[in-house]
Amino acid sequence: MLCCFYIRVRYDVINIYLFCVLNCIYYYYHHNPVL
């Protein structure tokens, strides 16, 4: 979730942060099917 943290620190905008969290989860889910 490094990308989410980075964007949050850089922009400090909750909407962007939440959007990135969703992207991270989506990306992780589709690139790591085995949890």
C-alpha positions, -999 to 999 in steps of 0.1 A, spaced: 0 0 0 30 22 -5 14 41 -34 -15 51 -13 7 64 15 28 83 -10 -2 100 -26 -17 108 8 16 125 19 20 143 -13 -15 157 -18 -31 151 16 -65 149 0 -89 124 14 -107 118 -19 -74 111 -38 -63 89 -9 -95 68 -9 -93 65 -47 -57 53 -45 -66 28 -17 -93 13 -41 -67 12 -69 -42 -6 -46 -68 -31 -35 -79 -37 -71 -44 -40 -83 -33 -63 -55 -64 -85 -59 -58 -90 -96 -21 -96 -94 -21 -117 -63 -50 -141 -66 -36 -163 -39 -40 -146 -5 
